[in-house]
């Protein structure tokens, strides 16, 4: 029987040790001992240390259910921002206090437990906002069919559904997206974002689709969180007993030198419309979206358009049919990328504040329309996993909801450092 050289027996022992939690403490001491006894030369020790270091990238995780669990994947996303944005209101005696602060925008920690035969458990929690980003059980028959049961984003919009927060070229989502999907504050519609329900979808030959039946209310907190949010555990009231339905259909393909993707999505939220932030009064919202992405070489062009029918959204006697859009060209050379985005919101009498669309902006008062320009650059230090972003923001709002003359402006900078793993 052939004998293995002693140094490779030592390496085998080290690799076995490397699969335990004691590896970091004991491996160097063991290598030093083998060198001292003459089993390894200094060159052998260096070679073994390098190979053992490479083996650390694969780590076994033991659990109480290790006979069932096939694989556990840990992921994370850290985003640290600085925002310096000031606002001015035409005719006001004093301007609002500007925003000047550092903040932890997202501190995600996620886990995916693979049980085999297409069954997984998926969790992503945001420690910066004390809220869930995803928590669902999935059965995946193939790329063409998955079924999710639990908590995730509603399938509507390009920036909201198709694009991850880690891939946003303009740091934050546009006022168009924020006005339509962020929580209802009496102006924004709350017609998107996080929902608990059942999702069915897949992708095949360039076609993607997702349909969902969810709770009507937007919720991502583990409890009431000090406000009226029912939390992910849910609660039955006249405001949220009737489920919402959603659908998203997209198609993408390649052509010589580039790619394209187009899509449409819609959602119906019964009892979630009406004047102000009070819901459950028999007023519903139907929201629609069209989007497209076109790339060629280093050039990327994205755009989307929202519109909605909000029953009694402007007042107890007047419906609101708000519209919004954004367009965003970007060009990348090497590790650097320039990006410009323009976004516009028409609330159709419901009302919009600069702070509704431009995150971190001071309040500019309730107006009827708003727009935003973002001009910035991205430095992909380690691809998208280590990235630095910087941009200038100029926002304007105008006209009262009754048609009178009014205006406000906001200007400032936003930067973000991101790490993905």
C-alpha positions in Angstrom: 0.0 0.0 0.0 1.4 3.4 -1.0 2.3 5.7 1.8 1.4 9.4 1.7 4.3 11.8 2.4 4.2 13.0 6.0 3.6 16.6 5.1 0.4 15.7 3.2 -0.7 13.7 6.2 -0.2 16.9 8.2 -2.1 18.9 5.6 -5.0 16.5 5.8 -5.1 16.9 9.6 -5.0 20.6 9.3 -7.8 20.7 6.8 -9.9 18.5 9.1 -9.1 20.9 11.9 -10.0 23.8 9.6 -13.6 22.6 9.4 -14.0 23.2 13.1 -14.3 26.4 15.1 -10.9 25.7 16.7 -9.1 26.2 13.4 -8.3 29.9 13.8 -6.8 29.3 17.3 -4.8 26.0 16.7 -3.7 25.8 13.1 -0.6 28.1 13.4 0.5 26.3 16.6 0.2 22.9 14.9 2.2 24.0 11.8 4.9 25.5 14.1 5.1 22.2 16.0 5.5 20.2 12.9 8.3 22.4 11.6 10.1 22.2 15.0 9.9 18.3 14.9 11.4 18.3 11.4 8.3 16.9 9.8 7.8 20.0 7.7 10.3 22.5 6.2 9.7 26.2 6.3 8.7 26.1 2.6 6.2 23.2 3.3 4.7 25.2 6.1 4.1 28.2 3.9 2.5 26.1 1.2 0.3 24.3 3.6 -0.8 27.5 5.3 -1.8 29.0 1.9 -3.8 25.9 1.0 -5.5 25.8 4.4 -6.4 29.5 4.0 -8.1 28.8 0.7 -10.1 26.1 2.3 -11.6 28.5 4.8 -13.9 29.9 2.1 -16.0 26.7 2.4 -17.5 26.3 5.9 -19.8 23.7 7.2 -22.6 24.9 9.5 -23.9 22.3 12.0 -27.5 22.6 13.2 -29.8 20.6 15.3 -31.5 19.5 12.1 -28.3 18.7 10.2 -29.9 15.5 8.8 -32.5 17.5 7.0 -30.7 20.8 6.2 -28.6 20.4 3.1 -27.1 23.9 2.9 -27.2 27.2 4.9 -26.2 30.4 3.1 -25.5 33.6 5.0 -25.7 36.9 3.2 -25.6 40.6 4.1 -25.7 44.2 2.9 -24.3 47.2 4.7 -25.1 50.7 3.4 -23.8 53.8 5.2 -25.0 57.2 3.9 -24.3 60.9 4.4 -27.1 63.4 3.4 -26.8 67.1 3.3 -30.1 68.5 1.9 -31.7 71.9 2.5 -35.2 73.2 1.5 -36.7 76.6 0.8 -40.4 77.5 0.5 -41.3 80.5 -1.6 -42.8 83.2 0.5 -42.2 81.5 3.9 -40.8 83.6 6.7 -38.2 81.0 7.5 -36.9 77.9 5.7 -37.0 74.4 7.2 -34.0 73.2 9.2 -31.7 71.4 6.7 -30.8 67.7 6.9 -27.1 67.1 7.7 -26.4 63.7 9.0 -24.7 60.3 8.7 -27.0 57.3 8.8 -27.1 53.5 8.6 -29.4 53.2 5.6 -29.5 49.4 5.6 -27.9 46.7 7.7 -29.2 43.5 6.2 -28.4 40.0 7.5 -29.9 37.1 5.6 -30.0 33.4 5.7 -31.3 30.8 3.2 -31.8 27.2 4.4 -31.9 24.6 1.6 -33.7 21.4 2.5 -33.5 19.8 -0.9 -36.1 18.9 -3.5 -36.7 22.6 -4.1 -37.6 23.6 -0.5 -36.0 26.6 1.1 -36.6 29.0 4.0 -35.5 32.6 3.3 -35.0 35.3 5.8 -33.6 38.8 5.5 -33.7 41.3 8.4 -32.8 45.0 8.4 -31.2 45.9 11.8 -30.9 49.6 10.8 -34.7 49.9 10.6 -35.7 47.0 12.9 -37.8 45.6 10.1 -38.0 42.5 7.8 -37.0 42.6 4.2 -38.0 39.0 3.4 -39.3 36.0 5.4 -40.8 33.3 3.3 -40.9 29.6 2.5 -40.3 28.6 -1.1 -40.9 25.6 -3.2 -39.1 25.8 -6.6 -40.0 23.2 -9.1 -37.7 24.8 -11.7 -36.7 28.2 -13.0 -40.1 28.3 -14.7 -42.1 27.8 -11.4 -41.7 28.8 -7.8 -44.3 29.3 -5.0 -43.5 31.5 -2.1 -45.5 31.7 1.1 -44.7 34.5 3.5 -43.4 38.0 3.5 -41.7 39.8 0.6 -42.2 42.8 -1.7 -45.3 43.1 -3.9 -44.4 42.5 -7.6 -44.8 46.0 -9.0 -42.4 48.4 -10.6 -38.9 48.4 -12.0 -37.0 50.1 -9.1 -39.2 48.4 -6.5 -39.5 44.8 -7.7 -37.0 44.2 -10.5 -34.0 46.2 -9.1 -32.5 45.3 -5.7 -31.6 48.1 -3.3 -27.9 47.0 -3.8 -28.1 47.8 -7.5 -29.7 51.3 -7.5 -27.5 53.6 -9.6 -29.0 56.7 -8.1 -28.6 55.6 -4.4 -32.3 55.9 -3.5 -35.4 55.0 -5.5 -37.0 57.8 -7.5 -39.9 60.1 -6.3 -42.1 58.3 -8.8 -41.5 54.9 -7.1 -41.6 56.3 -3.5 -44.8 58.2 -4.0 -46.7 55.1 -5.3 -45.3 52.4 -3.1 -44.1 53.9 0.2 -46.4 53.9 3.2 -49.7 56.0 3.1 -49.1 59.2 5.0 -52.1 61.0 3.6 -50.4 61.8 0.4 -48.3 58.8 -0.8 -50.4 55.9 -1.9 -48.9 52.9 -0.1 -49.6 50.8 -3.2 -46.6 48.5 -3.1 -43.6 47.5 -1.0 -43.9 44.8 1.6 -46.8 42.4 1.9 -47.5 39.0 3.4 -49.1 36.4 1.2 -48.6 33.8 -1.5 -46.5 34.4 -4.6 -46.3 32.3 -7.8 -43.8 33.0 -10.6 -40.9 31.9 -12.7 -38.8 32.6 -15.8 -38.5 30.8 -19.1 -36.9 31.8 -22.4 -36.7 35.4 -21.5 -40.2 35.6 -20.1 -40.7 36.4 -16.4 -43.9 36.4 -14.5 -45.2 36.8 -10.9 -48.7 36.8 -9.5 -49.6 37.2 -5.8 -52.4 37.3 -3.4 -51.4 39.3 -0.2 -52.7 41.2 2.8 -53.8 44.6 1.7 -51.7 46.5 4.3 -48.1 47.3 3.9 -46.2 45.9 6.9 -42.6 45.0 7.6 -42.2 45.4 11.4 -42.3 42.5 13.9 -44.8 44.3 16.0 -46.9 47.5 16.1 -43.6 49.4 16.3 -45.2 52.3 18.2 -47.7 53.1 15.4 -50.7 51.8 13.6 -48.7 49.3 11.5 -50.3 45.9 12.2 -46.9 44.1 11.9 -46.0 41.0 10.0 -48.2 38.9 12.3 -51.2 40.6 10.8 -54.5 41.7 12.3 -58.0 41.6 11.0 -59.9 44.9 10.7 -62.2 46.6 8.2 -59.1 48.2 6.8 -57.2 45.0 5.8 -59.5 42.0 5.8 -59.9 41.9 1.9 -56.8 40.6 0.1 -54.9 42.5 -2.6 -54.0 40.9 -5.9 -50.8 41.6 -8.0 -49.3 40.7 -11.3 -46.0 41.4 -13.1 -45.1 40.2 -16.6 -41.7 40.9 -18.3 -39.7 39.9 -21.3 -36.0 40.3 -22.0 -33.5 39.2 -24.6 -30.1 39.9 -26.0 -29.2 41.5 -29.3 -25.8 42.2 -31.0 -23.9 44.3 -28.4 -26.7 44.7 -25.8 -29.8 43.6 -24.0 -33.3 44.8 -23.4 -36.1 44.1 -20.9 -39.7 45.4 -20.9 -42.5 44.7 -18.5 -45.9 45.7 -17.1 -47.3 45.3 -13.6 -50.5 46.1 -11.7 -52.1 45.7 -8.3 -55.6 46.1 -6.8 -55.9 47.1 -3.1 -59.4 47.1 -1.8 -60.2 49.4 1.1 -56.7 51.0 0.9 -57.8 54.2 -0.9 -59.7 57.3 0.1 -58.8 60.8 1.4 -55.9 61.1 3.8 -54.3 58.2 5.5 -57.5 56.6 6.9 -58.3 53.4 5.1 -61.0 50.7 5.3 -63.8 52.9 4.2 -64.7 51.0 1.0 -62.3 53.0 -1.2 -59.9 51.0 -3.3 -56.7 51.7 -5.2 -55.8 50.2 -8.6 -52.1 50.9 -9.5 -50.4 50.2 -12.9 -46.8 50.3 -14.1 -44.8 50.0 -17.3 -41.0 49.7 -17.4 -38.1 49.1 -19.7 -34.3 48.7 -19.6 -31.9 48.9 -22.6 -28.2 48.3 -22.4 -25.4 48.5 -25.0 -21.7 48.3 -24.0 -21.2 50.6 -21.0 -24.5 52.4 -21.7 -27.6 51.7 -19.6 -31.1 53.4 -20.0 -33.9 52.7 -17.6 -37.4 54.1 -17.3 -40.8 53.5 -15.9 -44.3 55.0 -15.7 -46.9 54.7 -12.9 -50.6 55.6 -12.8 -53.4 54.8 -10.4 -57.1 55.2 -9.7 -57.6 56.1 -6.1 -61.3 56.1 -5.2 -62.0 59.3 -3.3 -58.2 59.9 -3.1 -58.4 63.7 -3.3 -61.4 64.2 -1.1 -64.6 62.5 0.1 -66.2 63.4 -3.2 -63.3 63.5 -5.6 -61.2 60.6 -7.0 -57.5 61.0 -7.6 -55.7 59.7 -10.7 -52.0 60.4 -9.9 -49.2 59.7 -12.5 -45.5 59.6 -12.2 -42.4 58.6 -14.3 -38.7 58.4 -14.2 -35.9 58.1 -16.8 -32.3 57.3 -16.0 -29.4 57.0 -18.4 -26.0 55.8 -17.1 -22.6 55.2 -18.7 -19.8 53.1 -17.3 -16.1 53.1 -18.1 -14.0 50.6 -16.2 -14.9 50.9 -12.5 -16.5 54.4 -12.9 -20.1 55.2 -13.9 -21.9 58.5 -14.5 -25.7 58.5 -13.9 -28.5 61.1 -14.4 -32.1 60.6 -13.4 -35.2 62.7 -13.8 -38.4 62.0 -12.0 -41.8 63.7 -12.0 -45.0 63.2 -9.9 -48.5 64.6 -10.5 -50.7 63.8 -7.5 -53.9 65.0 -9.2 -55.2 66.8 -6.2 -54.1 64.3 -3.5 -51.0 66.2 -2.5 -47.2 65.6 -2.5 -44.4 66.9 -0.3 -40.7 67.1 -1.4 -39.9 64.9 1.6 -42.4 62.2 0.2 -40.3 61.8 -3.0 -36.7 62.9 -2.0 -35.6 60.9 1.0 -34.0 62.9 3.8 -35.3 66.2 2.4 -36.9 68.6 4.8 -40.6 69.3 4.4 -41.5 71.7 1.6 -45.3 71.8 2.4 -48.1 70.0 0.6 -48.1 70.8 -3.2 -49.7 69.1 -6.2 -46.7 68.2 -8.3 -43.0 67.6 -7.8 -39.9 66.8 -9.8 -36.3 65.7 -9.0 -33.0 65.7 -10.8 -30.2 63.4 -9.6 -26.7 63.7 -11.1 -24.0 61.4 -9.7 -21.2 58.9 -10.1 -20.5 55.4 -8.8 -17.1 53.8 -8.1 -17.2 50.0 -8.3 -14.2 49.3 -6.0 -14.9 45.5 -5.9 -17.6 45.2 -8.5 -21.0 45.8 -6.9 -19.9 44.2 -3.6 -17.8 47.2 -2.5 -19.1 50.4 -4.0 -19.0 54.1 -3.3 -21.7 56.4 -4.7 -22.1 60.2 -4.7 -24.7 62.5 -6.2 -26.3 65.9 -6.3 -30.0 66.3 -5.9 -32.3 69.1 -7.0 -36.1 68.8 -6.2 -39.0 71.2 -6.8 -42.6 71.1 -5.9 -45.3 73.5 -7.1 -49.0 74.4 -7.1 -51.5 73.8 -4.3 -54.0 70.9 -4.5 -56.7 73.5 -5.2 -54.9 75.0 -8.1 -53.2 78.0 -6.4 -49.7 79.2 -6.9 -47.0 77.8 -4.6 -43.5 76.4 -4.8 -40.6 74.9 -2.8 -37.1 73.7 -3.7 -34.6 71.3 -2.1 -30.9 71.0 -3.0 -28.1 68.9 -1.6 -25.8 65.9 -1.8 -26.1 62.3 -0.9 -23.3 59.7 -0.7 -23.3 56.0 0.2 -20.8 53.3 0.9 -22.0 49.7 0.3 -20.6 46.3 1.1 -22.4 43.1 -0.1 -21.6 39.6 1.0 
